Structure formats: C-alpha cells, structure tokens
Amino acid sequence: MPMRPLLSLWNGPETRAMPIADMLSHRHGFAVMAGALVLLHVALRWSALRINARTMLAAALVMALAFRATGGTVDALILALSRALYLPALLAVMTVLRVAALRSRQVGLAARFVVQQPPARRYAFLSTGAQLLGILLNIGGYQLLLGIALGQRDAPAASARAAEIRTRRIASAIIRGFNGTVLWSPVGLAVNLLFPLMPTLDWLSYLPYGLGMLALFTLLGWGLDRLGPRPAVPFPVPERKGAWSAILALLGLVLAITGSAAVLDALAGIPMRAAILMVIPVMALVWVLVTEDGPPGARVHSLACQTVRALPGSANEIGLLAATGFLGLIVAQMIPPQAVRDLVGMLSLGPGSLGALVAITIPVISLLGISPMISGAAFAGAVIASGVGMPEPMLMVATLSGWVAAAMLSPMTSTVAIAAAETGLPTRVVGWRWNGLFVVSYLGLIVLTLLIWEKLL
C-alpha cells in the first residue's frame, strides 16, 4: 500500500480530528500537534503560497515573538493557536462538502435557474442563491455563481449603459448575498473565530440576532436595487425542469448539516463548532450516496480520491487563515484591558456607542489593508477582556456588521477582488461605487439599532 504524501498530512483525518479533540478535552496540546503539522504542510508547499499568505505567516511569527517579549505567556500563545486552528480544520472538512456538491447536477441546475430569472426577480434569487452556494461551497460557490451570471452579459442590451447597469445589478446581488453568510452561517469563518471569545454566547443563542441582521441586510439590498435604474429589456423565461427540486435538495443539505450539529450540541453536549466538523464529512458522503448512481463503494472511493487530490491545493488558504486568525487573537491579548476601560470612560461610551465605534472602525481600517478577521477578533477580544458592561450578543452584532461592511468595500478582500477580476473593472468601482451607499445605509441602521438597544438595557 503506497504511503500517503507528506503534503497531505495536515489534511488527513488524524489531523482534522485534533481540533475536535482539543475542543472536547480542553487539552491544548492537541493544538500544538496540529499546529506543527500545519507548519509542516505550509513549509512543504511554500513555493505554491501567494505573497499574501507568506506575508501573514511572517507577521504572525513576528507578533508571537513580540507577544512573548512583552510578557505574554506560552499558555496564552497555545490558546490563541488552538482557537485559530479551527479555521483551517473547517476549511479542510468543507473541501469534502465542496467536492461532493460540485459533482452533482443539482448545483448546476440551481445556479443556472437562479441566474436566468427576469430582472424584477433577479436580486432576490441571486442573493439567495449566492448565500446557499456560499454556505455549501464557500468562495467556490461565489465564483461559480458569479461566473455563470456574468456570462449573461453577452445577452442583447439596448445600450452600453443598459449593459453596465445589468452587470452592476448582477454582481452586487451576488456580492451581497454571499457576504450575508458572515452574519449568521454556522460554517462561516467569522462566527467561528468570534464565538470562542464569548464566555457565555453560542451559535444557537445568537441565531435570532443573526437572522434579524440578515433580514435587515437582505431587505435593504433588495430595496436599493428596486430604487436603482432598471432598463426594460426582453428576457427569456428560465427553464424550470428539475430546478426547484435541485434548489430544495441543496437547501435540505444545508438544513441537515445545521440541524444535525445543533442536535449534537443540545442532546450530546458536543460544542456546535466541534459538531460541525464531525457532521460535514458524513453529510457529504450521504449526499453522494443519495444523489448519484452507481455502486455505493465506487462512489465512496471516488469521493475520497477527489477530496485527497483537492486538499493539497488549499495550502495557501490554510496558511492564510491560520496566520490571520492567530494574528487577530494575539493582538486582542496585547491590548491592555485598562486602556479599553480608559477609552470607554474618557469618551463616556455606553455599550451601544462602543458597539457603533467597533462597527464603523472595522470597515474604515480595512481600507488600509487590515483584514476584518484581524480587527474583528482584536476588537471583540479586547472588549471582552476589559470587562466593560456590554452584552455579548450586542458585541457580536457590532463586530459582524463591521466585518460584512469591510468585506464589501475593501479592495483587499477576496469578494471584491474576485468580482473586479470577473467584470474587468477596478476594485473601487465594484466596492465603493456599487456598494458604498448600501454599506453606509446598513451601518447607519445598525448604529441606530445599537443606540436604541443601549437605551433598553
């Protein structure tokens, strides 16, 4: 039997199990072992890493050394590593789900049906479709839907202006829909980086707030789309055969993953974050067995082989996620709690005002190249450590609102960069010109909500 390549060590089931063992046992030595394998995997794939991942890894190393030099403990470093390593572990198991979903005809059917909707219904379908595919396929779902949708630009248009409006509406709907997952998705990087910082908050108790934010986010986007220019052009009726059953099947897959993890959390006491890592590979296997034809053994073997081939290519994302998450968590520990308390006292900030400051600052500094993953974790961790009187759901709402705003504006974020590349337009057009009004309006509503919330405490 051939030996498994060293490049796949991090992506093997033994190493993916280490973050789960770490969460269930609270023995952070598992994180040290997983971290060593991450570093080995990244080192062996160093030539394949892009400049962003190399820069973040170097910055993480420098920050770790600075943390120790300023009195930070080894235990604190290991705790940050433990929390940061969940993100590449999630990426690894999501690879199995992505491979399983992309093999199925349901994904293509659903994507084409969503894209082919007439202009009056296009925003609702595209944003919902981007959210669904984003949960299942992560950035791959975003790229898939954006690529199919922008292919519609070749359809006849009355003028160049009409074609530009059509491109803007299509891309904006997909960008907003995909980024809406930041606000609530149990498999999203944002919530899974922030929840460990909250001593009493978990996904189930946060869900009502997340869905409320998502409703506001979606309705505002739909309203602005309706108010914008919409040239009247003929549009073919979309092919419906098999489309709705495909959409319902994909929706069922999302609900099965979320529901199964929630059941394990509620009945077996397994933390939601650990349950997600356990459930996703099982659901991916079930999906392949239910939706594909042929001998079950052959389908399982094929899924395993395709997943193993896909995993080594994720070295850049693994390195980037681990380094960025680690940076945010270490920066949070380096901010003196007394400094946060002094700032709150000097500015006479209540919890709502402090939340508004967090929500606005994250997208502002993202324009300088600071990832919301770093600033979000740093701000949330610093506020919690300071002990100021701010409800954890309020802090999550503020942090995730700033995070989603940054993801839609900053040219450094993947969603803006990918959309700019697909459309052939500058990032400032895709970010600020297409989504600036939406982001400012959304943040304004969130700030108002936070201030009203403060009055009700």
Salt bridges, closest charged atoms under 4 A:
GLU14 OE2 - ARG4 NH2 2.89
ASP22 OD1 - HIS28 ND1 3.01
GLU164 OE1 - ARG161 NH1 3.00
ASP225 OD2 - ARG169 NH2 2.74
GLU292 OE1 - ARG103 NH2 2.60
GLU317 OE2 - ARG50 NH2 3.35
